[in-house]
Amino acid sequence: MKHLGTKKLITERLILRQIEESDAEEIYNGFINQPEFLYYANKKERTLEEEKESLKGIKEKYEKLDYYNWVITLKETKEIIGSINLKVEEINETVEFNYTIDNRYTNKGYMTEALNIVKDFCLNEINVNRFQGGCAVSNIASKKVMEKCNMKHEGILRNYLILKDGYHDMHMFSIVNKIES
């Protein structure tokens, strides 16, 4: 893998860029406290002050080239509509993605567009061996995003996710970059 850091990525309708401390209020007023985000991320509601605190020092994190964390913005208005981040696993040259989108922007193809550019960046520029992610079996919209991104459904991991109401099965998806033996 060749780490490049969180580079700005541009699609037809979106700009994926680094998060800035000044984004705290917009993130707070957007997806961070929406019920679906809180449920699937298994998080508690945040105050604006907590969101500001969570973004302190974010600039230093981006100095590490193996740190990948984007906000998704509309190209036309620059409004933040979601986020994508990657967890890097060096030994197997794998990245696992997580994403979220503001409910006001679902069913418009934005997350598919964003995940596709991140997938291409990972496979073609970082040169990962494996690009993977998953979702709770109940999260039908997220499953459709991964299918539209031509990811292979590998199966269901039983009792893999713990959400607010207990353990849930998870769909697992991936794309493998290198030729399989």
C-alpha positions as CSV (number, residue, x, y, z in Angstrom):
1,M,0.0,0.0,0.0
2,K,1.1,3.5,-0.7
3,H,-0.5,5.9,1.8
4,L,-1.5,9.3,0.4
5,G,-3.6,10.7,3.2
6,T,-7.1,12.2,2.9
7,K,-6.9,13.8,-0.5
8,K,-9.7,15.9,-1.8
9,L,-11.9,13.7,-4.1
10,I,-14.3,15.2,-6.7
11,T,-17.2,13.6,-8.4
12,E,-19.9,15.0,-10.7
13,R,-22.0,16.3,-7.8
14,L,-19.8,16.0,-4.7
15,I,-16.5,17.1,-3.1
16,L,-15.0,14.9,-0.4
17,R,-12.6,16.8,1.7
18,Q,-10.9,16.8,5.1
19,I,-12.9,17.8,8.1
20,E,-12.2,21.1,9.7
21,E,-12.8,22.3,13.2
22,S,-15.1,25.0,11.7
23,D,-17.4,22.2,10.4
24,A,-18.6,21.3,13.9
25,E,-21.8,23.3,13.9
26,E,-22.8,22.1,10.4
27,I,-22.2,18.5,11.3
28,Y,-24.1,19.0,14.6
29,N,-27.1,20.5,12.8
30,G,-26.9,17.7,10.1
31,F,-26.5,14.0,10.5
32,I,-24.7,13.5,13.8
33,N,-27.8,13.4,16.0
34,Q,-30.3,11.9,13.6
35,P,-31.9,8.7,15.0
36,E,-30.6,6.4,12.2
37,F,-27.0,7.6,12.6
38,L,-27.2,7.2,16.4
39,Y,-28.8,3.7,16.1
40,Y,-26.4,2.2,13.4
41,A,-23.3,3.9,14.8
42,N,-24.4,2.9,18.4
43,K,-23.7,6.4,19.6
44,K,-25.3,8.7,22.1
45,E,-26.6,12.2,21.1
46,R,-24.0,14.9,21.3
47,T,-24.2,18.6,22.2
48,L,-22.6,21.2,20.0
49,E,-19.8,21.6,22.5
50,E,-19.1,17.9,22.4
51,E,-18.9,18.0,18.6
52,K,-16.6,21.0,18.7
53,E,-14.4,19.2,21.3
54,S,-14.3,16.0,19.1
55,L,-12.9,18.0,16.2
56,K,-10.1,19.7,18.2
57,G,-6.8,18.7,16.8
58,I,-8.3,17.2,13.7
59,K,-5.7,19.0,11.6
60,E,-2.9,17.0,13.3
61,K,-4.6,13.7,12.5
62,Y,-4.5,14.5,8.8
63,E,-0.7,14.9,9.0
64,K,-0.5,11.1,9.2
65,L,-0.7,9.7,5.7
66,D,-2.6,6.6,6.8
67,Y,-5.5,8.6,8.2
68,Y,-8.5,8.8,5.9
69,N,-11.6,10.7,7.0
70,W,-13.7,12.8,4.6
71,V,-16.8,14.9,4.9
72,I,-19.1,14.7,1.8
73,T,-20.2,18.0,0.5
74,L,-22.4,19.1,-2.4
75,K,-20.3,20.6,-5.1
76,E,-22.8,23.3,-5.9
77,T,-23.5,24.6,-2.3
78,K,-20.6,23.2,-0.3
79,E,-23.1,21.9,2.2
80,I,-22.0,18.9,4.3
81,I,-24.3,15.9,3.7
82,G,-22.3,13.0,5.2
83,S,-18.9,11.4,5.9
84,I,-16.8,8.4,5.0
85,N,-13.8,7.1,6.9
86,L,-11.4,4.2,6.6
87,K,-9.8,1.9,9.1
88,V,-6.5,0.7,7.7
89,E,-5.2,-2.8,8.4
90,E,-1.6,-2.8,7.2
91,I,-0.7,-6.5,7.4
92,N,-3.3,-7.6,4.9
93,E,-3.3,-4.3,3.0
94,T,-7.0,-3.9,3.7
95,V,-9.2,-0.9,4.4
96,E,-12.6,-1.0,6.0
97,F,-15.0,1.8,5.3
98,N,-17.8,3.4,7.4
99,Y,-20.1,6.0,6.1
100,T,-23.2,8.0,7.0
101,I,-25.5,10.4,5.2
102,D,-27.8,13.1,6.4
103,N,-31.4,11.8,6.1
104,R,-32.4,14.8,4.0
105,Y,-30.1,13.5,1.2
106,T,-30.9,9.8,1.0
107,N,-32.3,8.1,-2.1
108,K,-30.5,10.6,-4.4
109,G,-27.5,8.4,-5.2
110,Y,-25.0,10.6,-3.3
111,M,-23.6,7.9,-1.0
112,T,-23.1,5.5,-4.0
113,E,-21.3,8.3,-5.8
114,A,-19.1,9.0,-2.8
115,L,-18.3,5.4,-2.0
116,N,-17.4,4.7,-5.6
117,I,-14.8,7.5,-5.7
118,V,-13.3,6.4,-2.4
119,K,-13.3,2.8,-3.6
120,D,-11.5,3.8,-6.8
121,F,-9.0,5.9,-4.8
122,C,-8.3,3.0,-2.5
123,L,-7.9,0.4,-5.3
124,N,-6.1,2.5,-7.8
125,E,-4.1,5.1,-5.8
126,I,-3.4,3.6,-2.4
127,N,-3.3,0.1,-4.0
128,V,-5.1,-1.8,-1.3
129,N,-5.5,-5.5,-1.7
130,R,-9.0,-5.5,-0.1
131,F,-11.7,-2.8,0.2
132,Q,-14.4,-3.9,2.6
133,G,-17.4,-2.8,4.6
134,G,-20.6,-4.0,6.0
135,C,-24.0,-3.1,7.4
136,A,-26.6,-4.5,9.7
137,V,-29.0,-6.9,7.9
138,S,-31.8,-4.5,8.7
139,N,-30.1,-1.6,6.9
140,I,-31.5,-2.2,3.5
141,A,-30.4,1.2,2.1
142,S,-26.8,0.7,3.0
143,K,-26.8,-2.8,1.5
144,K,-28.1,-1.3,-1.8
145,V,-25.3,1.2,-1.8
146,M,-22.6,-1.5,-1.6
147,E,-24.4,-3.5,-4.3
148,K,-24.5,-0.5,-6.6
149,C,-20.8,0.0,-6.1
150,N,-20.3,-3.5,-7.6
151,M,-19.0,-5.0,-4.3
152,K,-19.3,-8.7,-3.8
153,H,-21.6,-9.9,-1.0
154,E,-19.4,-12.4,1.0
155,G,-22.0,-13.5,3.5
156,I,-23.5,-12.6,6.8
157,L,-21.5,-12.4,10.0
158,R,-23.8,-13.6,12.8
159,N,-24.2,-11.5,15.9
160,Y,-21.4,-9.2,14.7
161,L,-22.7,-5.8,15.4
162,I,-23.8,-4.5,18.8
163,L,-26.4,-1.8,18.5
164,K,-28.6,-0.1,21.1
165,D,-31.0,-3.0,21.2
166,G,-28.5,-5.8,21.2
167,Y,-26.5,-7.9,18.7
168,H,-27.3,-7.9,15.0
169,D,-26.1,-9.9,12.0
170,M,-24.1,-8.0,9.5
171,H,-23.8,-8.2,5.7
172,M,-20.2,-8.3,4.6
173,F,-19.1,-6.8,1.2
174,S,-15.7,-6.4,-0.5
175,I,-13.7,-5.9,-3.6
176,V,-10.4,-7.5,-4.0
177,N,-7.7,-5.7,-6.0
178,K,-5.2,-8.4,-6.6
179,I,-5.7,-11.5,-8.7
180,E,-6.9,-14.3,-6.4
181,S,-4.9,-17.5,-6.2
